[in-house]
Amino acid sequence: LMSKSVGNVKKAMGILETVIGQNPNLPFIGALVDDQQLQDGLASSLLDYVRDSSDVDAPEKALRLFGRLLESNGLLFTSTIIHHEDGRQTKFLDALEQAAFVAVKRCEVGAGPGDELCENLKALATEALDAGKVAQHLQSQEL
C-alpha cells in the first residue's frame, strides 16, 4: 500500500478487503495484531488515502478496508497513535473520524451535499468507527 501509483494502491486495497471478507481468519491478521509498528504504519498509510486523496475512490476503498480489518479482529489499531508532522499525536479512532470528515467535506464540495457518493463515504466511515468503538469497549471490559 506504499506504491507511488494510486491506481495500484486502490486495486490492492479492494483485493485485500475482498480477501479478508471471504476469510477473516487469515494468518497475516494475527501477525498484524502482534506487530504494533506494522499496525501503526498501515493505519497511517490508509488514513493518508482517506484524508488526502483528490478522488472519492481511494477514501472509499481505505474506509472499506479499515472496516473489514476491524471486523475481522477487534484488537487491531486499539493502541495505535497517529503522529502528525506538527508534533501532535492522535488516537487512531479520533484520527479516522477526522480523516473521514475531511474526505466527506471534499466530496461534498465537488459533488454537492447529499450526493450518493458522499453519503456512501459517511456510511463507510460510520461502520468503521462503530467497529473500532465496539472493539475498544470489549477490550476495556476484558481488563
Disulfide bonds with the S-S distance in Angstrom:
Cys107-Cys118 2.08
